[in-house]
Amino acid sequence: MFALYKFCKAAFSIYYILLSIDILASWVPEINESKFIRAVRVLTQPYLGFFRGIIPPIGMIDFSPLVAFGVLYLIQALLFS
């Protein structure tokens, strides 16, 4: 049971990192075509896309990643509390 707990905690941590990489990469157009960034986007865009479909950008600012991080944090807190 402890191994499953550690695995889930690690999976959440890795997904936080992948989300951060995806968001930061969107600011640097030159790296968007790299294989690594494309692989990261395959894993993160379904989750981020859900929130982007609900929360429209305000001007040039997209707040949906902030909400996505918040929801992921809430899910993690509920699972591990």
Contacts in CASP RR format, 6 or more apart in sequence:
PFRMAT RR
TARGET T0000
AUTHOR 0000-0000-0000
METHOD contacts of the structure
MODEL  1
MFALYKFCKAAFSIYYILLSIDILASWVPEINESKFIRAVRVLTQPYLGF
FRGIIPPIGMIDFSPLVAFGVLYLIQALLFS
5 80 0 8 1.000
8 79 0 8 1.000
8 80 0 8 1.000
9 80 0 8 1.000
12 72 0 8 1.000
12 76 0 8 1.000
15 43 0 8 1.000
15 44 0 8 1.000
15 72 0 8 1.000
16 69 0 8 1.000
16 72 0 8 1.000
18 40 0 8 1.000
18 43 0 8 1.000
18 44 0 8 1.000
19 44 0 8 1.000
19 47 0 8 1.000
19 48 0 8 1.000
19 65 0 8 1.000
19 68 0 8 1.000
19 69 0 8 1.000
19 72 0 8 1.000
21 37 0 8 1.000
21 40 0 8 1.000
22 37 0 8 1.000
22 40 0 8 1.000
22 41 0 8 1.000
22 44 0 8 1.000
22 45 0 8 1.000
22 48 0 8 1.000
23 65 0 8 1.000
25 31 0 8 1.000
25 32 0 8 1.000
25 37 0 8 1.000
25 40 0 8 1.000
26 32 0 8 1.000
31 37 0 8 1.000
47 68 0 8 1.000
47 72 0 8 1.000
48 64 0 8 1.000
48 65 0 8 1.000
48 68 0 8 1.000
49 64 0 8 1.000
50 68 0 8 1.000
51 64 0 8 1.000
51 65 0 8 1.000
51 67 0 8 1.000
51 68 0 8 1.000
51 71 0 8 1.000
52 62 0 8 1.000
52 64 0 8 1.000
53 64 0 8 1.000
54 64 0 8 1.000
55 62 0 8 1.000
55 63 0 8 1.000
55 64 0 8 1.000
55 67 0 8 1.000
57 63 0 8 1.000
57 64 0 8 1.000
END
